[in-house]
Amino acid sequence: MSPFKFQRPKWIPRWLNIPLLIFVAFVVVLLFFGDNNYMRISKYRSQINELKSQIKNNEDSAAMYDAKVNELNTDNETLERLVREKYGMKRTNEEVYITDIP
C-alpha cells in the first residue's frame, strides 16, 4: 500500500501552497483582528494629531494671557483703565456718570 499523496485540485494555481496561505492568513489576523490592529492605530494617530493641535492652540492662548498679565503688572495706566472700564471703580475725589447712550 502506498502512502496517500495530496493531489492539488486543478482550479488552485501551482504557486498557491499551504504555507503561503497560512502566512497570508496570519498577516490578515494581525492587521485587522489583533490588539494592535490597523484601525485602532489609525484612530490613535488621528487623536494624537487632534490633541497636538489643541496643545498648540492652548499654548498660543496661554502666551496671550501671559502677555496681558505682564502688561497689567508693569503698566499702571493700563491697569487703571481696565479697572475703571470693566469694574466701574473710581477715585475717592471723583464723580463718575454712566450713560447708556450709544
C-alpha positions as CSV (number, residue, x, y, z in Angstrom):
1,M,0.0,0.0,0.0
2,S,1.4,3.4,-1.0
3,P,1.0,6.4,1.3
4,F,-1.6,8.9,0.4
5,K,-0.3,11.8,-1.6
6,F,-2.2,15.1,-1.6
7,Q,-3.4,16.0,-5.0
8,R,-3.9,19.7,-5.7
9,P,-7.3,20.4,-7.4
10,K,-6.9,21.8,-10.9
11,W,-8.6,25.1,-10.0
12,I,-5.9,26.0,-7.4
13,P,-2.8,27.6,-9.1
14,R,0.6,25.9,-8.7
15,W,2.2,28.8,-6.8
16,L,-0.5,28.9,-4.2
17,N,0.5,26.5,-1.5
18,I,-0.4,25.8,2.1
19,P,2.5,27.7,3.8
20,L,1.7,30.8,1.8
21,L,-2.0,30.6,2.7
22,I,-1.1,30.2,6.4
23,F,1.3,33.2,6.2
24,V,-1.3,35.4,4.5
25,A,-4.0,34.4,7.0
26,F,-1.6,35.2,9.9
27,V,-0.8,38.7,8.5
28,V,-4.5,39.4,7.9
29,V,-5.3,38.3,11.5
30,L,-2.6,40.5,12.9
31,L,-3.5,43.6,10.8
32,F,-7.3,43.5,11.4
33,F,-8.0,41.4,14.5
34,G,-5.1,41.7,16.8
35,D,-4.6,44.0,19.8
36,N,-2.7,46.5,17.7
37,N,-4.8,46.3,14.6
38,Y,-4.6,48.9,11.8
39,M,-7.9,50.5,12.5
40,R,-7.0,51.2,16.2
41,I,-3.6,52.5,15.2
42,S,-5.1,54.9,12.6
43,K,-7.7,56.1,15.2
44,Y,-4.9,56.7,17.7
45,R,-2.9,58.7,15.2
46,S,-5.8,60.9,14.4
47,Q,-6.4,61.5,18.1
48,I,-2.8,62.3,18.6
49,N,-2.9,64.9,15.7
50,E,-6.0,66.4,17.2
51,L,-4.5,66.7,20.6
52,K,-1.3,68.2,19.2
53,S,-3.4,70.9,17.5
54,Q,-5.3,71.6,20.8
55,I,-2.0,71.8,22.7
56,K,-0.7,74.4,20.1
57,N,-3.9,76.4,20.5
58,N,-3.7,76.3,24.3
59,E,0.0,77.4,24.2
60,D,-0.9,80.3,22.0
61,S,-3.8,81.4,24.3
62,A,-1.5,81.0,27.3
63,A,1.1,83.2,25.7
64,M,-1.5,85.8,25.0
65,Y,-2.7,85.7,28.7
66,D,0.9,85.9,29.9
67,A,1.4,89.0,27.9
68,K,-1.7,90.6,29.3
69,V,-0.7,89.7,32.9
70,N,2.7,91.1,32.2
71,E,1.3,94.3,30.8
72,L,-1.1,94.7,33.8
73,N,1.8,94.1,36.2
74,T,4.1,96.6,34.6
75,D,1.9,99.4,33.3
76,N,-0.2,101.2,35.9
77,E,-2.1,103.3,33.3
78,T,-3.4,100.1,31.6
79,L,-4.4,98.6,34.9
80,E,-6.2,101.8,36.0
81,R,-8.0,102.0,32.6
82,L,-9.1,98.3,32.8
83,V,-10.3,98.7,36.4
84,R,-12.3,101.9,35.5
85,E,-13.9,100.4,32.4
86,K,-14.6,96.9,33.5
87,Y,-15.3,97.2,37.2
88,G,-16.6,100.8,37.4
89,M,-14.2,101.8,40.1
90,K,-13.3,105.5,40.8
91,R,-11.0,107.5,42.9
92,T,-12.3,109.0,46.1
93,N,-12.4,112.5,44.9
94,E,-14.1,111.8,41.6
95,E,-17.7,111.6,40.4
96,V,-18.5,109.2,37.6
97,Y,-21.6,109.5,35.4
98,I,-22.5,106.3,33.5
99,T,-24.8,106.7,30.5
100,D,-26.3,104.1,28.1
101,I,-26.2,106.4,25.1
102,P,-24.6,104.5,22.1
